[in-house]
């Protein structure tokens, strides 16, 4: 489907209201258009039921939901992302570490590493590296 720059799409929100946006508007931009608070607190969204990142463009008419950490979907998405950031931090600090499993769980997330025993003093190093990764994004 080819789009023109000024093509409008209809975004149907969770409450059933419909808003028009330019094709290619991101989920995050929809959040910002709805409220400044939602813009600040949004962590993920859905387009036609598929969970997506806030930077994902909406190309056609769609049902869109936006999630914050107060929503189970938003919280799970954030925990999933944190697990990946933690794994990336560990890989940077200990490049030979073998990864096992790292799911989201009811009260957070975890990652098992097959060949590395961590000490309590490793946790601040991992956290610092995670902060660097987040700032790079």
C-alpha positions in Angstrom: 0.0 0.0 0.0 1.5 3.3 -0.9 0.9 6.3 1.3 0.9 10.0 0.6 2.4 12.3 3.1 -0.9 13.8 4.0 -2.9 10.5 4.2 -5.0 10.3 7.4 -5.7 7.2 9.3 -8.4 6.5 11.9 -7.2 5.3 15.3 -9.8 3.6 17.5 -8.9 3.9 21.2 -9.7 1.5 24.0 -12.7 3.6 25.1 -14.2 3.4 21.5 -13.4 7.0 20.5 -11.8 7.5 17.1 -9.1 10.0 16.4 -7.5 10.9 13.1 -3.7 11.1 12.7 -1.3 11.2 9.8 -0.3 7.8 8.5 3.0 6.9 10.1 2.2 8.5 13.4 3.8 6.4 16.1 2.1 4.8 19.1 4.1 7.2 21.3 2.9 10.2 19.3 -0.7 9.0 19.8 0.0 8.8 23.6 1.4 12.4 23.5 -1.6 13.6 21.6 -3.9 12.1 24.3 -2.2 13.7 27.3 1.1 14.9 28.5 0.9 12.4 31.5 0.3 9.5 29.1 3.2 10.6 27.0 5.5 10.5 30.1 4.2 7.2 31.5 3.6 5.1 28.3 5.8 2.0 28.0 4.2 0.0 25.2 1.1 -0.2 23.1 -0.9 -2.5 20.8 -1.8 -2.1 17.2 -4.8 -4.3 16.4 -4.0 -6.5 19.4 -0.3 -6.9 18.7 2.0 -5.6 21.4 4.5 -3.0 20.0 7.1 -0.5 21.0 6.2 3.2 21.3 8.2 4.1 18.2 6.1 1.8 16.0 4.4 3.7 13.2 0.7 3.2 12.6 0.3 2.9 8.9 -3.4 2.1 8.4 -6.7 2.4 10.3 -6.2 0.5 13.6 -7.3 -0.2 17.1 -4.7 1.1 19.4 -4.1 0.7 23.1 -1.4 2.4 25.2 0.0 0.9 28.4 1.7 2.3 31.4 3.3 0.4 34.3 -0.1 0.4 36.0 -1.3 -2.0 33.3 -0.3 -5.7 33.4 0.7 -5.6 29.7 2.9 -2.5 30.3 4.5 -3.9 33.4 5.2 -7.3 31.7 6.7 -5.4 28.7 8.9 -3.3 30.9 10.1 -6.4 32.9 10.8 -8.2 29.6 12.9 -5.3 28.4 14.7 -5.1 31.7 15.6 -8.8 31.4 17.2 -8.1 28.0 19.0 -5.0 29.2 20.4 -7.0 32.2 21.5 -9.8 29.9 23.3 -7.3 27.6 25.0 -5.7 30.6 26.2 -9.1 31.8 27.5 -9.9 28.3 29.5 -6.7 28.2 31.0 -7.3 31.7 31.6 -11.0 31.3 31.7 -11.7 27.5 32.2 -15.5 27.9 29.1 -16.0 30.0 26.6 -18.5 28.7 22.9 -17.6 28.9 20.3 -20.1 30.0 16.8 -18.6 30.5 15.4 -15.3 31.5 11.7 -15.0 31.7 9.3 -12.4 33.2 7.8 -13.7 36.5 5.0 -12.6 38.7 7.0 -10.1 40.7 9.8 -9.2 38.3 12.2 -11.1 36.1 15.3 -13.2 36.3 18.0 -14.6 34.2 19.9 -17.8 34.7 23.5 -18.0 33.5 24.9 -21.4 32.9 28.5 -20.9 33.8 28.9 -17.9 36.0 28.4 -17.5 39.7 27.7 -14.0 40.7 28.7 -12.4 44.0 26.7 -9.6 45.7 29.4 -7.1 44.8 28.6 -7.8 41.1 25.1 -6.4 41.3 26.2 -2.7 41.4 28.4 -3.3 38.4 25.5 -4.9 36.5 23.2 -2.0 37.5 25.7 0.6 36.4 26.2 -1.1 33.0 22.4 -1.4 32.6 22.2 2.4 33.2 24.8 3.0 30.5 22.8 0.8 28.0 19.6 2.6 28.8 21.3 6.0 28.2 22.6 4.8 24.8 19.2 4.0 23.5 
